Amino acid sequence: MTRSFAGLVTWCSFAFIIHLAAPAAANSIINGSFELPGFPYGPFGLGSGSTYFPGWIITRDTIDYGADSPWFECADGTYCIDLDGTPGFGGVAQTFPTTVGSLYRVTFLLSGNAAGGYPEEAVKHLGVSAAGASAEFDFITDRTSLVQRWEQHEWLFLAVSPETTIEFYSLDTAEAGYSGLYGPFLDGVVVAAVPEPSPAALALVGLALLAARRRGCRTFRRCPTKRCS
């Protein structure tokens, strides 16, 4: 490969990396960390149908909402929620605009209320659904401490309508030995469209592949006519 081609491949690769490292799209979710409206004490329960915090509606049963305390140690800001309420196996949902056919990335922080009985309540179960798809996530609490650790999770869905409702909900059940009091904790919800590669970026990748292909052909003593130009 000539120096010019080598430089081209290097430049194309660098440009594509820069493209991939571009800032992510804005969060489509309102109040994703549950910081509003805020409350000086906690936790306290909210029932199905409540719209106490902006952007969200409580679904299924009850949840607990609270600030940093021995029972709530939130990850993103001061407030977070326990999806097992007082008692109950609840959920939260939000509807937001989407572009049909676009891919969306969901990221969120998951923990678990370690104050419950053991061993039945050691593992917390969370579900997430949107656009007809769903996924399940588990969190194993530390039996020796009430101090929460947090894990970040990611999920993708494809939008099928101009508006999409995303729901996070507890998958703990009374049948499995759960009291409905100590559930999965949720914080830091972000939903953003996955950017499509720009035509310029795709063109750069094509040039890089072409250069690499020509370089591979030149390693042979005789270049196959039908494969190389």
C-alpha positions, 0 to 999 in steps of 0.5 A: 500500500502506498503512503497516500492510501495508508494515510487515507485509511488512518484518516477514515478510521479516525473520522469514523471513531469521532463520529461514533463518539458524538454526543448522544441524543437528548433524553426523551424522558421528563424527570428521569431521576424523580427529583421533582417535586421533591419532598423533605422526608421519606419514604412515603407511598403513592398509589396507582393512578397518582401523578405526584411527580411530573412526567410519570404515572403510578401503575399496577399497585403502590410504590415508595418515593423518598430521599436519601436516608438509611432506607433510600440511598439514591444514585442520581440526585437526591430522590429515587423510588422503590417499586414495591410500595406500602405494600404492593407491587407497583410500577411507573410509566411515561409517554413520550414522542417517538419516530416510527422505525427509529431505535431507542436506547434505554438506560437506568440505574437499578438497586434493591431494598435490602431491608426485607426478609431473607432468603425470599426477598434477597433477589429483586425483579424488575420489568421494563416494557415499551412498543410491545417489547419487554425485558426483565432484570434482577438485582441481588441485595447484600444481606449484610448491609442496608447500604445500596449499591447501584448497577446501570442497565441498558435496553433497546426498543424499536418505535412503532408509533408516534408516541411510546409508553415506557413502563418500569414495574416490579416483578416480585410476587406474593406467591414467591414469598415477597411482602410487597414492601422491599423491592427493586429501586429505580433511578436515573432513567434515560431514553434517547434515540440511537443516532443513525450513521451519517452519509459522510461517515458511511462513505468514509467507512467505504473508502477505508474498506476499499483501501484495505481490500486493495492492499490485500490484493497486492499481497498476491503475486498475481491479482485475480482479475475478477476480484481486484481493480 
